[in-house]
Amino acid sequence: MSAATAKPRVVCISQARMTSTRLPGKVLMEAAGQPLLAHHLGRLSRCRTLDALVLATTVNGTDDPVADLAGSLGVPVFRGDEQDVLGRFAGAAAMAGADVVVRVTADCPLIDPALVDRLVSAFLEAVPPLDYLSLDVTRFPRGLDAEVFPRAALVEAAATAADPAEREHVTAHIYRRPERFRIGIPLAPEDGSVLDQRWCVDEPADLELVRRLLSALLPENPGFGWQDCCNLLRQNPEWADLNGSVRQNTLH
């Protein structure tokens, strides 16, 4: 990064593949007339803090439709190993010339661009500089998840991580080592709330909830935010029961 370009280049990388174990092909399943991946990428394209958005998928032929959809939406695609997601992210970050990387996953069609912007701004403004910052997934609904870290930390993780779980989960090598990396306090909702809800898509029940939210919100307010989802669920409390029994897969 030269002195002339003092602002770091912030690149959001989203991971997607068709061979999800719990709901294969989920990222191309439709809600409100569009594939979930199109909702996801469209919402991220409204972020103001991002210089680029990249989709990281696999070299498998089964993921050709994922790459084709991203390309049709003008989103550059990096393709790498299915299991080594960490290596895939490092390749995508290099391709995009990232200084700072935002990691998200494509099974989050309700991701909130304003929240991503808040996270990136907090990361860039941190003194001393941070090596990792995320949203507090214990307080926000799952499905808004985002993490930010410098590309240098990603390169180091990709070069040294040997644990298969750390190759799969990308940032685990960083946040598991607070003695090596400066880990920021996760960002919580500004109103102090705790919302134990699932808006990501891992199971058919998740898909049903997301379909209801998108179908209800998009016609009136295409730029809706996460609080709009909360308001709608308060008006329709039985909707939250649709996927209330689904458990989150997590390494944290």
N, C-alpha and C positions, 0 to 999 in steps of 0.2 A: 504494500500500500504506500504510494508516494505521498510526499507532503502536499502535492497539489490536490490529492483526493483524500482529504482528512477524514471524511465520513466513510466508515467501513461499508463494504458491499454486503448487504443482507440478503441472503437467499433462503427461501423456504423450500424444503424438500419434503414431499409427501410420498409415502411408500404404499404400493398397492400390488396385489396379485390375485389371480383367479382361484388359486388352490387353498383358500382359507379352509381350515379343518372343520370348523363348526357350521359354516354356511358358505359352501363353495360358490364362487361367482357373485358374491354379494355386491361388490363394488359396481357391477353393471346392472343390478336389479333396479327397477324403476319405482319412482315415487313422484307424484304430481307431474307425470309426463316426461320425466328426465331420469337418466341413470344416476344413482347416488354419487358416482364419481364426478359427474357434471355439476351437481349441486355443490359438492365439496370444493372443486377447483374454482367454480364461479364465485363462491363466497370468499375464498382466499384472494382472488384477483382484486377484491375491493380493499385489501389491506393497504394502508398508506406508508408503512414503514419498510415494505419489501421492495428490493430492487429487481428481484427475479423470483419466479416460481418454477419448480422442476418436479416432474414425476419420476420416481425411482421404482422401476418394476424389474422383472426377471428376464433372462434370455430365453425362457421357455416359450414354445410356440403357443401354449395356452394363454399367454399374456399378450399376444399380438393385438387382440381387441382392446385391451387396456391402453396399450401404446397408441393405437390408432385413434381412440377417443380423445386422449390428451392432445395428440397432434392436431386433430380437427378443431380443438379449442385454442390452439396457439400456444400450448404449454410444452416446452422442451422435455424430452424423455431420455433418461439414462437407464440402460439395461445391464444387470449384473447377476451375480449368483443368487439363487433363491434362498439358500440357508444363511449365507454370509451377508446379512443385511448391513452390518457395519461397513464391510468393504464396499457394498453398493452405495452407501451414503457418502463414503470418502470419494468414490469415483464421480458421483453426481456433483459433489461440492467442488471438485477440481474442474469438471467440465464447465460449471457455471461461474468459476472465478470467485467463489464466496470468500469473504473474510469472516462473516458471522453466519451461522447456520441455524435455521428454525426447523425443528423436526415435528411433523404431524403425521397422522395416519389416515388413509383414505376411507376408512369405515366410520368417519365422523362427518356426515353430511350437514350437520347443524353448526359446525365450527363457526365461531364468532370473530369476524375480522377486527372488530374494535378491541376484543380481548387480546388477540394476537398482537395488535399494535401496542396495547398497554404493556404486555410482557416484553416486547422488543425494546420499547422506550426505557423501561426499568433496567433492562440489561445494559443498554448503551450508556445510561446515565450513572451506573453504579460506580462508586468510588470507595475503595480501590476496585479495579475491574474484576469481573466475575469470570469463572470458567464454566458455570452452569446455572441456569435459572429455569424454573418451570412454574406452571400454574399448580395450585394446591388441589390435587385430584381427590383429596379427602373432603373437600368443601365445595368444589364446583361439581355439577353433574358430569359424569363420564361422557365423553364425546365432544368436549371442548378442549381436550388435552393438547398442550404445546410445550416444547422445550427449546431453549436457546443456549448456544455455546459457540466459542470461537472455533474456526476451522482448525486452528493449531491443535486444540484439544482432541478434535475428531481424528486428525492425522496421527497423533500420538496413540490414541486408543486403537486405531486400525492397525498400527504397526506392532502393538505389544499385546493386545488382548488375545488370550489363548482359550479361555473358558467358552464353550459353545454357546452358553446362555448370553455371554457378553457379545458374541458375534451376531446373535439373533436380535438382541434388544437394543443395540446401537449405543445408548448412553449409559448403560449399566457400568461399564468400565470407568466412566467418569464419576458418577454420583456415588459409587461404592468406595471411592478413595478421597475422602475429604482431607486427608493428610497431604495429598499431591495436588488436588484441584480445589479452587475456591468456590464453594457451593453456596448459592444465595438462598435466602429464606423463601420458600414457595409463596407466590402471590395468591392471596385469598380474596374472596368477594369483598368489595369495598363496604358493603353494608354489614359485614360480619356474619352473614348467614352460612348455614351448612345445608347443602342440598344433596341428599342421598338418592340420586336418580341416574338412570342410564339412557343416554341419547346416542350412544354409539351402536353399531349394528354388528352383533355376533350371532344372533339367533333369529328365527322367524318372528318371535314376539317383539324383538327390538325393531325389526323392519316395519311391523304393523304400527307401532307407536310413531316412528319417524314419518311414515306415510300420512298419518292423521295430522301431525304437526305441520308438515310441509303443505298439505292440501288446504289446511285451514288458514295458514299465515301468508303464503305467497301471493294469493290474489289481492289481498288488501295492502300488503307491505312487503315487497320483494327484498328490501334491505333489513328485514327483522333481525333483532339481536336476541341474545340468550334470555334476557329478562322477559321478552315477549313470549318465549316458550313457557317460562314460569307462569306468567299471567294466564295463558291459555290452559295450562294444567290445573291451575287453581279453579278455573271455571269448569273444568272437566276432570275432577279428581279421579274418576274411575279409569281414565286413560293410563295413569301411572301404574295401575295394577296390572296392565297388560304384560309388562316385562319385569314385574317386581321380584320374580323368583329366579331371574337369570343372574348368574354369578360372573364377576369380572375375572378374567385371566390377568394376572399381574406378577411382576418380578419384584416390585417395590416391597 
